[in-house]
Amino acid sequence: MVIQYGITGTTAKGIAASVERGVTEGALAPEAALPPVRRLADELGVSPGTVATAYKELRRRGIVVTRGRGGTVVARVPAVASRRPP
């Protein structure tokens, strides 16, 4: 059974922090796909622009990469270290 990490937040900073926390804790593995901007915006009750700003900040910091129509995924080597032992 696959359990998906629930991204939370109502601001771009909050959403970005939630994704970063998921990566740091190991709940979002490298190459894990993030929800499309519009779908996540609907789930969180925020505007698509808010989610797009969060994703842009995460890209700038090297935590996620965008693959065009392939969506946004966690970077292979995210800029944050996992707290899980190797």
N, C-alpha and C positions, 0 to 999 in steps of 0.2 A: 504494500500500500504506500502510495506517495503522498506526503503531506507537504502542501505548499506553504511557503512563508507568507504571512499576511503583512503586506506593506501598509503602514499607517501614516497619518499626518493630514493636516489641513492647510499647510503652507508649503512652499517649495523647500524651505530649510528643514521642516519636519519630515517631509517625504524623503529627502536626500539622506537625512540622519537615520531614518528607518531602514533604508536600503543598505547604508553603510553598516549599521548594526547587524543586519542579517548576514552580510559578508564577513564581518569580524567574528561573529559567533559561529560561522560555518553553516548557517541555515540556507544561505545562498551560495552555492558552489560555483567555482569558475565555469564559465560557459552557460550558466543558468539563464534562461530567458526571462526578461521582465515583461510584465503585461504591456500591451500597446497603450499609448498615451490616453486615447479616448476611453478605453475600457477602464483603466485605473482611475481616471478622472470621474467616471460615472460611479464606480465603486466607493470612492472616497467623498463624493459630493462636492468636488471642486472643479474649477475650470480646466480644460485641457492645457491652457497656457501655464497654469501652476505646475502641472506634472511635467510639461516640456521644460520649464525652467529648472526643475529638480534634476531631470535627466541630463540637461546641459551642464549643470554644476558637477554632477557625478562623472560625466565624460571629461570635463576639464581637469578633474582631480585624478583621472586614470582608474577609476573604480569600475566603470562600465565602458563598453564600446558599442557603437551603433553600426549595424550592417545593412543600412538602407532598408529595402523591403524585407530583409531578414530579421529586423527588429533590433532591440537593445538587449545586450547580454552582459553578464558580469565578465570583466576582463580575465584572461587566462592567468595573469599574475596581477591580481588587484593591488592597488596602492596601499591597502590596509592589510595588516597581518591577522591571520586567524588565530584565535586563542586556543584552538584545538591542538593537542600535541601531534607531532609528525608521525 
